[in-house]
Each structure stands twice: as C-alpha cells, then as structure tokens.
Amino acid sequence: MAILLLLLPLVAWLLWLWLGPTGRQPPRAVLVAIGVAVLLGAGVALWVRLSEENVTRGVYVPPSLGPDGRVLPSRLEPVP
C-alpha cells in the first residue's frame, strides 16, 4: 500500500505529460529508467525490511541533562 502512495505522484506526472496540451509521450528511455529506479528502490526497501534485526529490546530514553548540567546520551533501558 505504501508503495502505491509513493508511486501516485509519478503516475500523475506521466498522465499529465501524456494527456497534456502537446499530446506527446515521454521518451521510452525515461520511462524505462524510472521503472528500473522504482523497482530497484522497492527491492532495496524490501531487502532492508527483511534483513533487519528486532532492535526494540527496550525502552528508548532520549538525551537529557544530568544533575551536573552535562548531556546524558540516549540509551535503551531494558523492559522490566
């Protein structure tokens, strides 16, 4: 579903070019390049999603100021 939302502006632009006042289509090389880029991007996104580990092993605590005024870095605290 998210990929369809990402492709919607591209489809709208291609329709605008195709149905525009000049009535000309974009060059075939441009369409092929866009298609390859979209497929490559979707493939990389899928690969990253399937290969990432479960990193939610705790509660995220954002950076904060310590009692002495120094910045304490962000950290993951274990879930009790």
N, C-alpha and C positions, 0 to 999 in steps of 0.2 A: 504494500500500500504506500509506503514512504517513497519508494522509487517512482511510483506513478505521480506523486505530488512533485517530485523533483523534475520529472520529465514534462510536466504540464507547460512550463514557460517555453521549453524548446518546441513542443508541438504547436503552441500558439504562434510562435515566431515563424515556424515553417509554413503554417497555414496562411499567415499574413503575407509572407513572401509569395506563396503560390497563387493566392487569390487577390493579391494587390492590384493596383491600377495598371501595372505593366503586364501582368499575367504571365510573367516568366517564372520558371522554376529555378531554384538554386542549382549550382553545378553539382554533378553527380559526385565528384571528388569530395566536396564539402559535406554532403550527406553521408558518404561512407566514413569520412574522418570523424564526424560527430557520432555516428553509430558505434564505431570502434571505441571511441573515448567513453561513451556511456557504458558499453559492455565491459570495458576494462575497469572502469570505476566501480561498477556493480560487483564485478568479480573480486576486486580488492576488498571492498566493504564486506562481502560475504566471507572471504578468507580470514579477515581480521576478526570478525564476529565469531567464527567457528574455532579460531585458534587461541583466543584469549582465555586466560585462566579466570577463575572466580576470585576477584580481588575484594569482595565485600566480606571480609573476615572480621570486621569490627565496625566501630562507630567512628566516623571521621570527626576530628576535633580541629577546627580551623586555627590559624595562627592567632596568638593573643599576647597581651602584655603581661609579663610576670610581675611579681611584687616589687622587684628592683627596677622596673621600667624597661627591661630588655624584652625583645620579641621572642616568644617561645614558638618554635616551628610547629607546623601542622603535624598531626600524628593520627594513627589508628589505635583506638583503645579497644581491647577485647570486650566482647559482649558477655555480660555475666550470666 
